[in-house]
Every structure is written in C-alpha cells, then in structure tokens.
Amino acid sequence: MKKSKRLYRFSIIYIIITVIAIVIITIFSPDVEEVFKAIASFSVWWLVACLGSLLLFWLTDAILLHDITSYMYKREPFLQSIKIGIIGLYYGALTPFATGGQPVQVVYMRRNKVPVGAATCIVCIKFVIYELSLCAIFLAAIVVRGSYYYVNYTEVFWITMLGFAVNLVSVFVIILTIINKRIVLNFGAALIRLLNRLRLVKDKEKTFEDFAKTIDDYHTAASYISRYKLRAVGSFIISVINLCFLFIITYFIYLAFGNTAHSVIDVFTMQAMFYIAVSFFPTPGTAGAAEGGFLLFFGNMFGRAVPIAMLIWRFITYYVVIIAGSLLVVFEEVFSIRKRRNAGELKSGESEQ
C-alpha cells in the first residue's frame, strides 16, 4: 500500500510538472499567436470522440480479459472483468514497463475466488496475445506506409525499429519457451551470472528463481494457447481491435485542430510507430519518453499546436486512467475492508450463540 501511495504521489507531481512545462513552452513560443489560433479552432466534439474511444478501449480490454478467463477457468461476471481491467491499466501506468498491472490483477482475481495459478496463467496469456497483436499492427502499418516514413521520417523510422526489436525479442522468447524451455533457462542463467559480475544483479539465486518462475508461467500460458487455438485467435482479434481504439485517439485530436492534410492511415501508422518506440522506456507510464516522443513523431503533423496536442493526448490516454483507476482502487479497498469487517462480526455473533 505504501508503494502504491508513493507511485500515486509521483504521478501527481509528474502531471503538475508536465502541465507547467507545456504552459511555459506555449507562452514563450516565438509563434505564440499561431498556437492560440490553433487552440481557438479546436473542436470540442472531437474531444468527445476521443473520450468515447478511450471508453471503448477499456471495454474491449475487459472483453479480452473476460474471454480468456471464460476458456481458461470459467465465465466470471463481466463487471468484474471491467474492474480488474481498469485496475490493471492503472497500476501498469504507475510502474516501469507496466510490470505492476499483472501481479495486481492476479491479487484482485484471487479475491474473486479465482485460483492463483489460473489467474497467473490468464494474465500471461493476455500479455502474450497483446505482444502478438502489437507486432501484427506494427507490421501491417509498415507494409502499408513504411516506405513513406522511411523516406520522409528517417530518424523516427529507425527509433521505431529499435522499439520493435525489443518487442520482437519478447515474442521470440515466448515462442522459444514453447519449443524448448531449457534453452531459455540456460540463456537466462548465463545472463544473470554476467549481470551479477557487473554488479547489476545482487542476489543471482533469487533473480534466477524469479526468472524461472516467470518462464514456467509463460510456458503454461503458451501451452494453453496451443490447446485453444480457435479461442486464442478470437482473443487476438479482440486485442487488435482494443489497440486500434487506443491508436485512433491521436487522429481524433488531429481532426479537432482542423487538420486534414494527413489521412487516418498516416496518423494511425505514426501512432503505432510511436507507441512501439517508447514502450521499452523504463519509466512509469514511459514518463518523459512519451512527451518527448510525441513532439518528435507528430511535430510536422500538428505544427505549432503540437505541445497542446501532446498535453490533450497525454491527459486522455494517461491521466484519465490514473484518475479513474485511483478512484476505483479506493472504492474497492473500502468495500473490501467493510466486507471483511462484516464477515468478522458475523463470525463473532455465531460464536457467542
């Protein structure tokens, strides 16, 4: 709980600093009049479309979790999937590499009487499908518009390729885990020994133990995917749709400023490239990389309005998740405390009788 509070405080401070920085950039911009003209032309209705797309992103994320749970364990109430999905996104936004989302989801699923082993396998399958769908969307975008961005946005293109390589390694390790788990464990052990010699890892035994457990979890998840191939394909399609709702938000912001020079495919492709490029940055919510990356990737598309566009995009895709997630976590904790208290009073009453 203390760690969660520290992360939440970091998030609030980060939001305040980001807003102040954008205001300063806007005020002292040499083309401040052009910036204010862009703001004046902003259409609120497209902002409504952005929020609608965000809600659909949350909804499809819950549908994905609900779908995997139904064939991995049993059909659970859909409202539980919505709650666990948003809480997972919230903790993922507060932790480096979004690593906090999955363990917390396992905890909340355990509260709903889902066995820890089944819950762990469910979130692992969801992550595997997410990685596959992200890579699939990126490859499709590159096939459609890759040559254009290679010629006109060379720097951005190669930054994206670095991010794609990192995500591809994750997919490769997952596939190799299915084929031969022992190879992955041996490679991991060698890497941990090297990091220990470089003093980057202190307790190599404990680190390898955690690594081996993670590999076992993903090996089990992969075996279930191979067993439920058709259901996994359905989950993959849901995951692709889920990411599309997230990526299209940038295009709605683009239209909100009255821009029409670039098509939805252009903006969507750039967003897919941007998302995969910053995904490997080890800061909570990719803080810093997300803001700087948006300015770099979308500077030419949004022109002088890019700092304001970045702030709107960040607020919708990150800050709203933190606000909604924190409220849901507080409500859930209060409800859980009352439930345990009532259960304790009931047991006490029964013992007195």
Buried (B, 14 or more C-beta within 10 A) or exposed (E): EEEBEEBBEBBEEBBEEBBEEBEEBBEEBEEEEEBBBBEEEBEEEBBEBBEEBBEBBBBBBBBBBBBBBBBBBEEBEEEBBBBBBBBBBBBBBBBEBBEBBBBBBBBBBBEBEBEEEBBBBBBBBBBBBBBBBBBBBBBBBBEEBBEEBBEEBEEBBEBBBEBBEEBBEBBEBBEBBBEEBEEBBEEBBEBBBEBBEEEEBEEBEEBBEEBBEBBBBBBBBBEBBEEBEEBBEBBBBBBBBBBBBBBBBBBBBBBBBBBEEBEEEBBBBBBBBBBBBBBBBEBBBBBBBBBEBBBBBBBBBBBBBBBBBBBBBBBBBBBBBBBBBBEBBEEBEEEEEEEEEEEEEEEEEEEEE
